[in-house]
Amino acid sequence: MNKGEKFLTRLEVLKKSSGFLRAKGVPSPKCDSEWLVSTSLKIKRMELYLHPEEIVEEQNIREIRSMIVRRGKREPLQHILESVNFAGFLIKSDERALVPRPETESLVEYILNRIPESFEGKILDLGTGSGAILLALCSSLPSSFGIGTDKCNEALALAEENVRLLNLQERVVLRNLDWHQDKILDDDISLIVSNPPYLDEEEWESAQPEVKSFDPKPALVAEDGGFYDLRKIIACASETLATEGLLALEFGICHADQIETALRPKFKDIEILKDLSRHRRFAIAKKT
Ligand SMILES: C[S@@+](CC[C@H](N)C(=O)[O-])C[C@H]1O[C@@H](n2cnc3c(N)ncnc32)[C@H](O)[C@@H]1O
């Protein structure tokens, strides 16, 4: 898609965009091109193929070119689109917080399968980032109350925008809290959820450019083989959760055995659950 090429059809724009992204090593060039072109044209992805011969306006060509160049530099698609669909809810996503991951949607699903829709308890999200997990839970549990915490003020500002986007101001509060330094003062918490940093340095080094160049490293990497924050969160949860309250965690690919050992003294009914690739990645347990 060179400058000055005016009369391109939707299909031609798609082909040129996919070819450019493929050459740059972007993992899903066709799918990403469809998202970016359809977003610029303000149509559904499917419509691209319903009217493939339609001419794309010059101003759209310019916008698409700029978005495709950004994606070619491996900026995450979600940053360029400025939004992500997480567990059925459209939220804002940008450089202020980690892009919510599809695997984390499984954690939300596992939690919702264990809680009735009439749940009226307090949910505490440790390391809320964009707010994705907490906001999906509170949107699905209309009588719940949510507390989202993070040590990063930029992430909290993004989460605040998402609270307003999903119209949850009445039921969700956000606050700055560092679980290594601050005491959790809330009581009567029925559910603690956390997707904390859990990658080790080696995993970080081998991550895709989208992650290494655009996700905040402190949101992903933890000391002690990735277990440092998980251990602290289990300790905080054992002090804060109400008896019979639930702790739900996402963790790294090698952590399942360590998690079970750390949970056993203060938790019962420990379930280790798998992600879509059949790896043990989540735990749900009940406070004794
Ligand atoms: C892996 S991200 C998860 C974000 C979001 N919950 C999600 O699933 O998309 C971890 C989050 O924990 C926060 N965090 C890291 N260390 C923390 C600490 N010591 N206290 C509070 N938050 C922390 C980071 O700022 C980041 O937003």
The ligand as a Tripos MOL2 file, in Angstrom:
@<TRIPOS>MOLECULE
LIG
   27    29     1     0     0
SMALL
NO_CHARGES

@<TRIPOS>ATOM
      1 C1         -0.1140   -9.7310   35.1940 C.3       1 LIG1
      2 S1         -0.7430   -8.1010   35.5040 S.3       1 LIG1
      3 C2         -2.4870   -8.4780   35.6160 C.3       1 LIG1
      4 C3         -3.3810   -7.3290   35.2870 C.3       1 LIG1
      5 C4         -4.8780   -7.7060   35.1970 C.3       1 LIG1
      6 N1         -5.3510   -8.2380   36.4580 N.3       1 LIG1
      7 C5         -5.0920   -8.7180   34.0880 C.2       1 LIG1
      8 O1         -5.3180   -9.9100   34.3940 O.co2     1 LIG1
      9 O2         -5.0720   -8.3320   32.9020 O.co2     1 LIG1
     10 C6         -0.2570   -7.8650   37.2050 C.3       1 LIG1
     11 C7         -0.6640   -6.5470   37.8340 C.3       1 LIG1
     12 O3         -0.1560   -6.5420   39.1900 O.3       1 LIG1
     13 C8          0.3690   -5.2540   39.4980 C.3       1 LIG1
     14 N2          1.3810   -5.4190   40.5530 N.ar      1 LIG1
     15 C9          2.6250   -5.9380   40.4260 C.ar      1 LIG1
     16 N3          3.2500   -5.9580   41.6230 N.ar      1 LIG1
     17 C10         2.3740   -5.4440   42.5250 C.ar      1 LIG1
     18 C11         2.4290   -5.1840   43.9300 C.ar      1 LIG1
     19 N4          3.5160   -5.4790   44.6300 N.pl3     1 LIG1
     20 N5          1.3370   -4.6650   44.5300 N.ar      1 LIG1
     21 C12         0.2240   -4.3490   43.7880 C.ar      1 LIG1
     22 N6          0.1160   -4.5520   42.4640 N.ar      1 LIG1
     23 C13         1.1820   -5.0950   41.8390 C.ar      1 LIG1
     24 C14         0.9220   -4.7350   38.1930 C.3       1 LIG1
     25 O4          1.0050   -3.3250   38.2010 O.3       1 LIG1
     26 C15        -0.0850   -5.3030   37.1750 C.3       1 LIG1
     27 O5         -1.1050   -4.3840   36.9110 O.3       1 LIG1
@<TRIPOS>BOND
     1     1     2 1
     2     2     3 1
     3     2    10 1
     4     3     4 1
     5     4     5 1
     6     5     6 1
     7     5     7 1
     8     7     8 2
     9     7     9 1
    10    10    11 1
    11    11    12 1
    12    11    26 1
    13    12    13 1
    14    13    14 1
    15    13    24 1
    16    14    15 ar
    17    14    23 ar
    18    15    16 ar
    19    16    17 ar
    20    17    18 ar
    21    17    23 ar
    22    18    19 1
    23    18    20 ar
    24    20    21 ar
    25    21    22 ar
    26    22    23 ar
    27    24    25 1
    28    24    26 1
    29    26    27 1
@<TRIPOS>SUBSTRUCTURE
     1 LIG1         1 GROUP 0 **** ****
